[in-house]
Amino acid sequence: MSETNALADQLRKMIVAQKYGLSDRLPPERELCQAFNVTRHQMRTALALLEKNGLIWRHVGRGTFVGPRPVLNLEEVAYLSELVSAEQIVTVRHSIEPELARLAAENANKSDLVRIRDCATGCTQAADWRGYEAWDTNLHLAIARAAHNKLYLYFFETLNVVRRGMVWKQTRTTPGPAQDYCSFEQHESIVAAIETGDARRAKKAMSAHLKSVYARVFPEMR
């Protein structure tokens, strides 16, 4: 493993260990250089690699953020959030995400598959609900990116931002997901289908997963 790849891997592990979520800002480059005892050039090269892989994005004057670079007009999304209901979000997710899973099974490359599998593993290893939800968000995003359809990705990201701004009626009775949490098996079905290129099964598995999730949030919608 090259020096750059090794540092990038250390940074990725730090993001996981410290439970940074999607769009969270990382410490300044100066602090990262001190923490990892590297030069500014070495740090920027490693960050550039993570950015290339869609794990972070950087904005001059604002900092470095977790996740892919947003392509949305956030003012418009905020306005949209005021107009839609939770039920409408559920309906649109059921329309978009199964199709994204189907396209991912057809179009995912090796790097996409590694990222999807890493996110699914992150879900099962999360120590608490906050960590699980961050990894779950990243998993669905990784699948959307693996579809390699920019228009669908734009719709998905818009939906995702609106969804994350909604208050959901889900009561947590444990500190984190149990080892037999139902979504783990559902995630595995989706990921396995994408890995084997089974588009029909991937679409069906994603649909079943979303129905299960929202049956817990909105029992009346069963």
C-alpha positions in Angstrom: 0.0 0.0 0.0 1.4 3.4 -1.0 2.0 6.1 1.6 -1.0 8.1 0.2 -3.3 5.1 0.3 -2.2 4.3 3.9 -2.9 7.8 5.1 -6.2 7.9 3.3 -7.2 4.6 5.0 -6.2 6.1 8.4 -8.4 9.1 7.7 -11.3 6.9 6.7 -11.0 4.9 9.9 -10.9 8.1 11.9 -14.2 9.2 10.3 -15.8 5.9 11.2 -14.3 5.7 14.7 -15.3 9.3 15.6 -18.8 8.7 14.1 -18.8 11.6 11.6 -22.1 11.7 9.8 -23.0 12.7 6.3 -22.1 16.4 5.7 -20.3 16.7 9.1 -17.2 19.0 8.9 -13.8 17.4 9.6 -11.1 19.2 11.6 -9.0 21.8 9.7 -6.0 20.5 7.6 -3.6 22.0 10.1 -5.1 19.9 13.0 -5.2 16.7 10.8 -1.5 17.2 9.9 -0.7 17.4 13.6 -2.8 14.4 14.5 -1.3 12.2 11.9 2.2 13.8 12.0 2.4 14.4 8.2 3.1 17.4 6.0 0.4 19.6 4.5 1.2 18.2 1.1 0.8 14.6 2.3 -2.5 15.4 3.9 -3.9 17.2 0.9 -2.9 14.3 -1.4 -4.7 11.8 0.9 -7.8 14.0 1.1 -7.8 14.4 -2.7 -7.9 10.6 -2.9 -10.8 10.4 -0.5 -12.6 13.1 -2.4 -12.1 11.2 -5.7 -13.7 8.2 -4.1 -16.7 10.3 -3.0 -16.0 9.9 0.7 -15.5 13.6 1.4 -15.7 17.0 -0.4 -13.8 20.2 0.1 -14.8 23.8 -0.2 -12.2 26.5 -0.1 -12.8 28.8 2.9 -15.4 26.4 4.4 -13.6 23.2 5.1 -13.7 19.5 4.4 -17.0 17.6 4.7 -18.1 13.9 4.9 -19.8 12.5 1.9 -20.0 13.4 -1.8 -20.1 17.0 -3.0 -23.7 18.2 -2.9 -25.2 19.3 -6.3 -28.3 20.8 -4.8 -29.6 24.4 -4.4 -30.1 24.1 -0.6 -32.4 27.1 -0.5 -34.8 25.4 -2.9 -34.6 22.2 -1.0 -35.4 24.0 2.3 -38.5 25.5 0.6 -39.5 22.1 -0.7 -39.2 20.6 2.8 -41.9 23.0 3.9 -44.3 21.8 1.3 -44.1 18.0 1.5 -45.4 15.5 4.1 -43.7 12.4 5.5 -46.1 10.2 3.6 -45.1 11.9 0.3 -41.4 11.2 1.1 -42.3 7.5 1.7 -44.1 7.3 -1.6 -41.3 8.8 -3.6 -38.7 6.6 -1.9 -40.7 3.6 -2.9 -40.6 4.8 -6.5 -37.0 5.8 -6.8 -34.8 3.6 -4.6 -35.8 0.1 -5.9 -35.0 1.3 -9.4 -31.7 2.7 -8.2 -30.9 -0.7 -6.7 -31.7 -2.4 -10.0 -29.5 0.0 -11.9 -26.7 -0.5 -9.4 -26.8 -4.2 -10.0 -26.4 -3.5 -13.7 -23.8 -0.7 -13.6 -21.8 -0.9 -10.3 -18.0 -1.1 -10.8 -15.5 -2.7 -8.4 -15.0 0.5 -6.4 -18.8 0.9 -6.0 -19.1 -2.6 -4.7 -16.4 -2.2 -2.1 -18.0 1.0 -0.9 -21.5 -0.6 -0.7 -20.1 -3.6 1.2 -18.2 -1.3 3.6 -21.3 0.6 4.4 -23.4 -2.5 5.0 -20.6 -3.7 7.4 -20.6 -0.4 9.1 -24.3 -0.7 9.8 -23.8 -4.1 11.5 -20.8 -2.9 13.6 -22.4 0.4 14.7 -22.2 0.9 18.5 -25.3 3.1 18.7 -28.3 4.3 16.7 -26.5 7.5 15.6 -23.7 5.5 14.1 -26.1 3.0 12.5 -28.2 5.8 10.9 -25.1 7.4 9.5 -23.9 4.2 7.9 -27.4 3.4 6.7 -27.6 6.8 5.0 -24.2 6.2 3.4 -25.3 2.7 2.2 -28.3 4.0 0.4 -26.2 6.9 -1.1 -23.5 4.4 -2.2 -26.2 2.4 -4.0 -27.6 5.5 -5.7 -24.1 6.5 -6.9 -23.5 3.0 -8.2 -26.5 3.3 -10.5 -24.4 5.8 -12.5 -27.4 7.9 -13.6 -26.8 11.5 -12.7 -30.4 12.6 -13.1 -31.6 9.8 -10.7 -28.8 10.8 -8.3 -30.0 14.4 -8.3 -33.5 13.3 -7.5 -32.2 10.9 -4.8 -30.0 13.6 -3.2 -32.9 16.1 -3.1 -35.1 13.4 -1.5 -32.4 12.5 1.0 -31.9 16.1 2.1 -35.7 16.6 2.5 -36.0 13.3 4.3 -33.2 14.1 6.8 -34.9 17.4 7.7 -38.1 15.6 8.6 -39.0 14.6 12.2 -39.8 10.9 12.1 -42.0 9.1 14.7 -39.7 6.2 15.5 -39.2 5.3 19.2 -35.8 3.7 20.1 -36.0 1.4 23.1 -32.3 0.3 23.0 -29.0 2.2 22.8 -28.3 0.6 19.4 -29.5 -2.0 17.0 -29.5 -5.6 18.3 -27.4 -8.2 16.5 -30.5 -9.7 14.9 -31.9 -6.3 13.8 -34.1 -7.0 10.8 -32.5 -4.4 8.5 -29.2 -6.2 8.6 -30.6 -9.2 6.8 -32.5 -6.9 4.4 -29.3 -4.9 3.7 -27.5 -8.2 3.0 -30.1 -9.3 0.5 -29.8 -6.0 -1.4 -26.0 -5.9 -1.4 -25.7 -9.6 -2.4 -28.0 -9.0 -5.3 -26.1 -6.0 -6.5 -22.7 -7.8 -6.1 -24.0 -10.7 -8.2 -25.5 -8.4 -10.8 -29.1 -9.7 -10.2 -31.0 -6.5 -11.1 -34.5 -8.0 -10.6 -33.6 -9.4 -7.1 -31.9 -6.1 -6.1 -35.0 -4.1 -7.0 -37.3 -6.5 -5.1 -35.0 -6.6 -2.0 -34.9 -2.8 -1.8 -38.6 -2.6 -2.1 -39.1 -5.1 0.7 -36.6 -3.3 2.9 -38.4 0.1 2.5 -41.7 -1.5 3.2 -40.3 -3.0 6.4 -38.8 0.3 7.5 -41.9 2.4 7.0 -44.2 -0.3 8.5 -42.4 0.4 11.8 -42.7 4.2 11.3 -46.2 4.3 9.9 -48.1 1.2 10.9 -51.2 2.6 9.4 -49.6 2.5 5.9 -49.3 -1.3 5.9 
